[in-house]
Amino acid sequence: MNSQEALEILAKDKEITGETYRVLFLFALVLILKIGFKYQSPKWLRSLN
């Protein structure tokens, strides 16, 4: 999932629902993990990104 998809989901769904919260949470989690792995990760983890 990229930011464009997340924005489209939010635009379609004006009401904040459980699904919207779940999408935002997953999106934030992916960003945090990618940033964390970029600075401190073994090579096998970096190859997954």
Wavefront OBJ file of the C-alpha trace (Angstrom):
o trace
v 0.000 0.000 0.000
v 1.257 3.478 -0.838
v 0.195 6.934 0.316
v -1.938 7.466 -2.798
v -4.071 4.425 -1.993
v -4.424 5.519 1.622
v -5.552 8.992 0.535
v -8.103 7.541 -1.890
v -9.555 5.375 0.856
v -9.830 8.408 3.144
v -11.406 10.526 0.402
v -14.026 7.857 -0.307
v -14.814 7.312 3.350
v -15.550 10.687 4.943
v -16.781 9.112 8.159
v -13.993 7.820 10.363
v -14.689 4.124 10.744
v -12.823 1.223 12.277
v -11.573 0.305 8.806
v -10.119 3.782 8.270
v -8.321 3.622 11.603
v -6.961 0.194 10.679
v -5.644 1.455 7.318
v -3.994 4.489 8.923
v -2.473 2.360 11.663
v -1.032 -0.154 9.190
v 0.289 2.639 6.975
v 2.013 4.336 9.913
v 3.421 1.010 11.107
v 4.924 0.260 7.685
v 6.508 3.727 7.535
v 8.017 3.377 11.011
v 9.393 -0.086 10.245
v 10.900 1.000 6.924
v 12.575 4.047 8.475
v 13.862 1.936 11.369
v 15.223 -0.780 9.094
v 16.934 1.752 6.849
v 19.216 2.881 9.680
v 19.757 -0.372 11.577
v 19.173 -3.686 9.871
v 20.905 -6.846 8.833
v 21.313 -7.289 5.085
v 18.628 -9.965 4.805
v 16.049 -7.577 6.288
v 17.109 -4.736 4.010
v 16.645 -6.990 0.978
v 12.969 -7.447 1.906
v 12.205 -3.742 1.537
l 1 2 3 4 5 6 7 8 9 10 11 12 13 14 15 16 17 18 19 20 21 22 23 24 25 26 27 28 29 30 31 32 33 34 35 36 37 38 39 40 41 42 43 44 45 46 47 48 49
